[in-house]
Amino acid sequence: MLASPLAFPAVMPPHVKRQVDGPAFDAARHLDLGWPERIETLAEFGSDAAARARTPSPVAITSAFRVLSAEGVAALDQVLQDLKADQTVATGKRLSVYLQGGVYRSKFLRDLVRSPEFVEHLSAIAGTPLAPHPVGQFQAYVNYAPADPTKAVDNWHVDSLGFDAVMMVNDPKKLKGGRFQYFRGTHQEAAALVGARDELHLTHGWTTELPPEKVVSAEFPGAGYAFFMQGDYVFHRAGQLEEPGDRITVVPGYVARDLSFPDRTKTRGMQAWADPHVMIEVTRHAAWLGREKLALLLERIDLSDNGDRVKLAESLETAVADVLRVAQEMRDGAAGRVGRDG
């Protein structure tokens, strides 16, 4: 059974004080979906069978493909220029300037990243049905270039979710530097190179220079193009600009609807995020997983079965395992047992 996508919440988070006006999103006018010329697989990146068995998609990362029409680029740029007033200047090792929860601040942005046409297109590329991530902050992360070009836009990291895209909003030909780069290897190799203890530690920003023969500098052909990847498997960054420039990217996030594979959202590391509202979103995410897995169990229960109590107990425990895991993570976070390193 495929999980049903989680509906967008009816009530906006209290920390969202302002929503920007913009044009109404129209898929027929604003999308111009293309297909990537190249799709690199996890196997090509060196991922072993165990790692590949954790995901329903073979994709590591694609080449850039068109997402937006010229009208779509102009509309999105208008919204994101307005939202600059709400950006956050980061104090950690990762992002320099960013905006969380863009879907709560702009209906155009929300309708774009959640549009059935876009989600179905990404699902076709992934080779598995996707849905907008239940954590709203993941549905449209926005990265802005820092005013100081000596700071990286986003240092080396893996993402805290399984599937995302990186979409360029500006004309990349007008920028010097700030290139999107990825490490062509496994995240275990990346961890060894930078000295990260584990996969969760890799979500932090790393400034270590990697072997150049393993680093790919990917090209955006123009504004409105995107790369699609399994962001928790691909170690990547947005490098420094060589001079100040208007570089904005939107990172829409998704989750696999096939729940026979494990949830790859790094909810434990999210316990240390500065925004307290994210824990409400994590709770919705865990509740969604539990609801969908219990619904699947209900479908599979056969009254003609022999009623083996141990197997029945195990099936119930499996259905609610994500709920119990996240609940314990929250208790650990409340007790101060989860720091920035997870």
Disulfide bonds with the S-S distance in Angstrom:
none
